[in-house]
């Protein structure tokens, strides 16, 4: 269950003529992004209804993979052991980035295949928590082209939201807002997706400063290239920064267009929303 928090509309950066991708931003215009890599995630021990736990974990790993292989990006991930933690952000708590399945309790619009919930510092845009919830109440999941709802296809799109991307205007992009039954094309990133993740997490990594409190397994993500909006953590960041909770849609199916209380992401489209 989500804690009380300020929920805001997602502001987006306008795409240039050659770019259709969208980066999520704070109200102040700072890009929403992770500032340390690798970014950790864990699959819920409850697993999936339609898949064995290890099969579900393999699908999750496969979905995260393309985002680190895009080229020109510092973004990396690390999978932790399966977790009993629930989806949601607890201010001041020991939070974990969780991938989970809803079973019979789906709190969002029924045509949404999945949902990503992110928490970030309001001032800097630094991501502090991100969870992905897959809708099992309304959909049956499988893996591959023979599955009406391919888990890897949906999750690859959701990982884009997980790292700070909005919906792309390019219909060939993984981050495009719609998907069709039996679709697997979103497993592979388009040029637009690769450009988006490289803009948000450019280049390699910079050295961890001496005396840093970061663990040896984490390094600071390089700042964006000149002219690219980005976020850097600074020493002036308050000890207890204000945090916003934001939801972003995954894949959906059928019908006309409506907005619902929890999905405030710009570009929500009904019909297998992603």
N, C-alpha and C positions, 0 to 999 in steps of 0.2 A: 504494500500500500504506500503511495507516495506521501511524504511528509508535507506539512504546510510549507509552502514556498511560493515565491513570486513566479508566476507562469507568464511568459511573454511571447508575443509573436516573433517569429524568426525573421530577422532582417537579412537581406542577401546583397551580395556584391553584383552589380550589373555585369553581364558577360560582354566581352568585346566582340567585334564583328567576326573574329576567328575562333571565339570560344563560346561554348554554350553552357559550360559548367557554372555552378553557383556555390559560393562558400558561405557558410553560416556566419553571422556576425552578432556581436552584442549591440545593445541600443546605442552605444558610443562608437560603433563602427569597428571594433576590434574583432579579428577573426577568432572563432571558437576552435581551439586546437589543443592537442596534447603537447606539453613542453618537455617531456622526458621520454626516452625510449630505452628498452622496449616497453610497449604498452601491454599490460597483463590482462588476461581474460580467463574465465573458468566456466565450464559447462555445469549446469545444475545436476546434482546426483539423482534428482527425480527423473531425469532423462525425458525421452519422447514416448508418446503413446504408440506411435506407428513404427518406430525404429528401435533397435537395440542400442544401449547406451554407447558402446564403442563405435557403432555405425554412425550415430548422431555426432559423436565427437570428431570422427573422421570428416564428416560433412562440414562441420564448423571450421576445422583446420583448413580444409580446401577453400572455404570462402574467404578466409583471411589472407591466404597466400598471394593472390594476384596483386594486392595493394602494396606489398613489399617488393614485388618483382617488376614494378612499373618503370623503373629506371629514373635516375635523377632525383631520388627521394631518400630521405633519412629515416623514413618510417619503418619500424620493426615491431613485432609482437612476440609475446611469450605466453604459452598456455600453462596455467596452474592446474593442480589436481582438482578433480570435480568437487563442487562446493554445495553445501546445504543452505547457503544464503539465498534469500529471496530477492527478486528484482525490486529496486527502489533505492533511493539515496537517504541516508541518515546523517543529518548535520552533526559533525563532531564524532561520528561513529567510525568503526573500522570497515569502510566500504570496499566492495569488490565489484569488478566489471563482470556481470553474469549473463550468460546465454541460457534461457529457460523456455519451457513450453507451458502453455496456459491450461492444458487439459480442458476442464469444463467451466472455467471461469474467465471469460474474455471481457475486459472492461471497456473495450473500444468498439468502434463501428464494426458490425459483423462482416463487412466485405474486406476488411483489412487483413491481409495474410500475416503480417508481423508488425511490430512497433519497436522503435528505438527511443529510449528515454535517456537524455543526457543532463548532467549537472555541471555547471561551469561558473567560475568566478565572474561576477558581474563587471568588475572593473577591467580585468585583464583579458577575459575570454578563455583563461586556462581551464581545460577540462579536468574535472576531479572525479567524475564517475560516469559510466555509460553502461546501460543494460539493453539487451535485445530480448523481446518476448515474442514467441511464435504462436500463432492462433491455431490451436488444435480443436477448439469447440466447433468451428465451422468448416474446417478443411482436413483432408487426409494427406499426409506427407509421404514422400518417397525420395529416392535419389536416382537421377538419370532421366533420359528422354521419355522413358515409358511411364514415368510418374506424372500425373496431372499437375501436381504441385512439387516441383523439384526443390528440395531444401537448400542445395548449394546455390541455385539460381537466386532464391529469395535472400539468403544470408549474405551473398556477395554484395548485393545492393545495400543491405542493412549495415554492413561494415563501413560502407561509404558514409552513412549518417553517423556511425559510431566514431569516425575520425574527424567529423566536422563539415561534411559536404551536404549540400542541399540537392534539390532535383535539377537535373540538366534539361536543357531544351532540345538536346540532340536525341532523336528517337532511336539512334543506334547505341547510345551510351548505357552502361550499366546503371547509371544514376537517373535514367529517364523514368518518369513517374508511373508508367504503365507496363504491365507484362501480360502475356497470354498464357492460357493453359498449355501444359507440356513444353513451355519455353525453357531453354537452357542457355540462351545467348548471353545472359547477364553474368554467367560464370567467367567470361573473358572481358577484360577492360578494353574500352575503345580508346582512340587517341585522345578524345575529350576527357575521359576519366583519368588517363595517365597524366595529362596536363594539369588537371585539377589537384591531384595528390602531390605532384611535384611542386606546384605553386604554394601549397599549404605546408609541405614538409620538404623544402628544397635541399639539394646537395647531400653532403654527408653529415657527420656530427662534429661538434666542437668539443674540445677537451673539457672534462669536469674540473672546475676550479679547485685549487688546493684548499683544503679545509672545508670543502662542501659537505653538506649533510646527506647528499645523495648516496645511494648504495653503489658499490662498484659495478653492479650489473646495469646501471642506468647511466645514460649520457644525455646532455642537453641538446635538444633539436636546434639546428642552425636556424637563424632568423631568415625570413623570406627575402628574396632578391629585391633590389630597389624597385619601387613601383608596385610591389605586391603587398597587399594588406596582410599583416600578420600580428602575432602576439608574442611577447617575451615576458617571462616572469621577472619582476624587479624586486630589489630589496625594500622598496617602499610599499609593496603589497601588504595590506593589513594582516595581522596575525589571524584574524577570523573574518576573512572577506565574505561579503554578501554573495550568496550562491543562488542562481536561477535554475529551475527545472524546465526542460523543454522536451516535447514529444515530437517525433517525426515519423511519417508513415512508411510502410514497406510496400507489400503487394496487395492488391484488392481485386474484386471481381464484380461485374455486372451492374447495370442500373444507371440512374441519373446522378447528379452531383449535389452533395450536401456537405455542410461543415458540421462538426460535432464538437462537444465541449473540450475534449482533451487534445484534439489534433489541430494545432495552430500553425503548422508549417505551411508557408506560402507554397502554392502549387499543388495542393491536395487534389487528386483526381480520382473519381470513382470509376471503377472498372479495372480490377486487379491492380490496385495501387501499390507502388513500390517505394 
